[in-house]
Each structure stands twice: as C-alpha cells, then as structure tokens.
Amino acid sequence: MRRALVALTMLALSTAAPAAAQPAVIPGLFNTGVDGAGNPMANGSTDTHYTIAGSPTQVINISAGCKHPAWVTPTAACWIWQNADGSPGGVTRDLRLTFDLTGLNASTAQISGFWSTDNQGNDILINGTSTGNFSPSFTALTPFSISGGFVAGINTLDFRVQDFGAPSGLLVQGLRGTAELANTTVPEPGTYALMAAGLFGLGVVRVRRRKNIVA
C-alpha cells in the first residue's frame, strides 16, 4: 500500500509543470528613429529597424527643417518616412517592423505603445492582419495595443500611414511587448488533486505505523 502511494505521489510530482513565470520582454521592438540601444539618431539617419512593406527600402529620420510645425514632439524616438524631407506625399505606406518570438509563447504575446501620423494612421497590422487601431492626426499621440495574431518565430508589425500632401511621417514611441516563455505551463487542476491524494495517503500510512508501534 505504502509503495503504491509513494509511486502515485512521485507520478504527480513528475507531471506537474512549474507555475507560470513572469512574462519575458519581446526582443526587437524599437521606437521609430532609434539605434540598437534605443537612443534617437541624428536627423537624416537611416532607421535600420523599419522598412517599407513590400520593398527593401529603409526609412529615414526626417530632417528637423522638414517637419510640420504642428507635429507632436517625440520622446526617445524620431519621426520617420521614406525620405528625410518627408516625401513622397499623397501616398499610403506600410512601415514595417520585424521581430522574433522564437522561444516565446506566441499565444501570450502582447504589444502596446503610442503612434502619431501625418496625415492619419489607417491601421496597424500584425502579420498582415488588421488590429483595428487608428491614428487621427499628427498633433497628438494615440495609444494602441495588440493581444492577438502573433505566430511562433518571425512576426511583422505594419503601421499603415496615409498622407494627403508632403511632408508625411510616422512616429512610434513607448513601444513594448511581453510574452511567456514557450516551455512555461501551469499544472492542471487534476494534477494538484493527484498530488494531494498521494500526500494524504502517505500521512495516513505513517499514522497507522506509529499506532502499531505504540500498541
């Protein structure tokens, strides 16, 4: 009997997964116009993190003299567009950030931040799927959040900006994301019950043995 209970308890312990850990930070998420350390780059610098979707063209930090005076002032970020003078105008562009969820559980991923657009942000797409986020103008920052549509491995985040006349630009700041580690799981309720039954049974056996010794 005792051996059976010990085996039962060991089975429960071996099948119980560790409790869910604190979410890990998603790597590769950068504000617009910053270097690898997250520091804003000089006007006219090439942003190595964003591209124009469907093109290998890198986007560029907009020169200070080319910015619209009504544009919101960035914090730890810079305005970017196809060219440093904010051209071309009258176009719609998807500015893409690529990041990797390898080693993370894509179903638990979440991303949030703020964006501002000239003239407006029509959508933010995760792996080509609309998230329904909208940016109405360039005079303020609009918060956004994404909690679905992620996949294991490489992911794309597209900021769709529509311009009505140059200069145009995109500003993304406060961008952050988390996801649980891919091998992190929570024990099933049945596992807890199995462990409790095994431990309780061992306690009963020990009490009976003590009584037999006393007798």
C-alpha positions in Angstrom: 0.0 0.0 0.0 2.7 2.4 1.0 4.7 1.7 -2.1 1.7 2.4 -4.3 1.1 5.7 -2.6 4.7 6.7 -3.0 4.5 5.9 -6.7 1.3 7.9 -7.0 2.9 10.9 -5.4 6.1 10.7 -7.5 3.9 10.5 -10.6 2.0 13.6 -9.7 5.2 15.5 -8.9 6.8 14.4 -12.2 3.8 15.5 -14.3 3.3 18.8 -12.5 4.7 21.7 -14.6 6.2 24.8 -12.9 3.9 27.7 -12.3 3.8 30.4 -15.0 6.7 32.7 -14.7 6.7 36.5 -15.2 6.3 37.3 -18.9 9.6 37.9 -20.8 10.3 41.1 -22.8 9.8 40.6 -26.5 13.1 41.5 -28.3 13.4 43.5 -31.4 10.7 46.1 -30.6 12.1 49.6 -31.3 10.6 53.1 -31.4 10.9 54.9 -34.7 14.2 56.6 -35.5 16.4 55.0 -32.8 19.6 53.0 -32.8 20.1 49.4 -31.4 20.4 50.8 -27.9 17.1 52.7 -28.2 18.7 56.1 -28.5 17.3 58.7 -31.0 19.5 59.1 -34.1 20.5 62.2 -35.9 18.2 63.9 -38.4 18.6 62.2 -41.8 19.9 59.0 -40.4 18.7 55.6 -41.8 16.4 53.7 -39.4 17.7 50.1 -39.6 14.7 48.7 -37.9 11.8 49.8 -40.2 11.3 49.2 -43.9 8.6 50.0 -46.3 6.5 46.8 -46.6 7.0 45.0 -49.9 10.2 46.9 -50.5 13.8 46.6 -49.2 13.8 50.4 -48.8 14.8 51.6 -45.3 13.0 54.6 -43.9 14.9 57.7 -42.8 14.7 60.1 -39.9 13.0 63.3 -41.1 15.3 66.3 -41.0 14.3 68.9 -38.4 13.7 71.6 -41.0 11.3 69.4 -42.9 8.9 68.6 -40.1 5.5 70.2 -39.9 5.5 72.7 -37.0 2.3 71.1 -35.6 3.8 67.6 -35.3 3.9 66.3 -31.7 7.3 66.4 -30.1 8.7 62.8 -29.7 10.2 61.3 -26.6 13.0 58.7 -27.0 12.0 58.4 -30.7 12.1 60.3 -34.0 9.7 60.9 -36.9 10.5 58.8 -40.0 9.4 58.5 -43.6 10.7 57.3 -46.9 12.9 60.3 -47.4 14.4 62.8 -45.0 12.3 65.7 -46.4 9.1 63.9 -45.7 8.4 62.9 -49.4 6.7 61.5 -51.2 3.3 63.0 -50.3 -0.1 61.9 -51.3 0.6 58.2 -50.8 -0.2 55.4 -48.4 2.8 53.5 -46.9 3.0 50.4 -44.6 6.1 51.0 -42.5 7.2 47.6 -41.2 9.0 46.4 -38.0 10.1 42.8 -37.9 10.6 40.9 -34.6 11.2 37.3 -33.5 9.2 35.3 -30.9 11.4 32.2 -31.0 11.5 30.7 -27.5 8.3 32.6 -26.5 4.7 31.5 -26.4 3.1 33.5 -29.3 -0.4 33.0 -27.8 0.5 35.0 -24.8 2.2 37.9 -26.6 1.0 41.5 -26.1 2.3 44.7 -27.6 1.4 48.3 -26.7 2.7 51.8 -27.5 1.8 55.2 -28.9 1.7 56.4 -32.5 1.2 59.7 -34.4 0.9 60.1 -38.1 0.8 62.6 -40.9 -1.9 62.7 -42.1 -3.5 59.7 -40.5 -2.8 56.1 -39.5 -5.4 53.8 -41.1 -4.4 50.6 -39.3 -1.7 48.6 -37.5 -1.4 45.1 -39.0 0.2 42.1 -37.2 1.4 39.5 -39.8 -0.9 41.2 -42.3 -4.0 41.1 -40.2 -5.8 44.2 -39.1 -5.8 45.1 -35.4 -8.4 48.0 -35.9 -6.1 50.7 -34.5 -6.4 54.2 -35.9 -4.4 57.4 -35.5 -6.4 60.5 -36.3 -3.6 63.1 -36.7 -0.1 64.3 -36.1 -0.8 66.7 -33.3 -1.1 64.1 -30.5 0.0 60.6 -29.6 -2.7 57.8 -29.9 -2.3 54.7 -27.7 -2.6 51.3 -29.3 -2.5 47.7 -28.0 -2.3 44.3 -29.7 -3.1 41.0 -28.0 -3.6 38.5 -30.8 -2.5 37.5 -34.3 1.1 36.6 -33.2 2.9 33.5 -34.6 5.9 31.5 -33.5 9.1 32.8 -34.9 9.3 35.8 -37.2 6.4 38.4 -37.0 5.7 41.6 -38.8 4.2 44.8 -37.4 3.0 47.2 -40.1 2.0 50.8 -39.4 -0.3 52.0 -42.3 0.0 55.7 -42.9 -2.0 57.7 -45.4 -0.7 61.1 -46.4 -2.6 63.9 -48.2 0.4 66.1 -49.0 4.0 66.3 -48.0 5.6 66.3 -45.6 4.5 62.9 -44.2 5.7 60.9 -41.3 5.3 58.2 -38.7 6.2 58.4 -35.0 6.1 55.3 -32.7 7.2 55.6 -29.1 6.7 53.8 -25.9 6.7 50.5 -27.8 6.9 47.5 -25.6 5.8 43.9 -25.5 5.8 40.7 -23.4 5.2 37.0 -23.8 5.6 34.0 -21.6 8.4 31.5 -22.3 7.4 28.8 -24.7 8.0 26.0 -22.2 6.2 27.6 -19.3 2.9 25.9 -18.4 0.6 25.7 -15.4 -0.3 22.4 -13.7 -3.8 21.1 -14.5 -6.2 21.0 -11.5 -6.3 17.2 -11.7 -2.5 17.2 -11.1 -3.0 19.1 -7.8 -5.7 16.7 -6.8 -3.5 13.7 -7.5 -0.6 15.2 -5.5 -2.9 15.9 -2.6 -4.3 12.4 -2.6 -0.9 10.9 -2.6 0.5 13.0 0.2 -2.7 12.5 2.3 -2.3 8.7 1.8 1.3 8.7 2.9 0.3 10.6 6.0 -2.4 8.1 6.8 0.1 5.2 6.4 2.6 6.9 8.7 0.0 7.5 11.4 -1.1 3.8 11.3 2.6 2.6 11.5 3.0 4.8 14.6 -0.1 3.3 16.2 1.1 -0.2 15.5 4.5 0.6 17.1 2.8 2.0 20.2 0.5 -1.0 20.5 
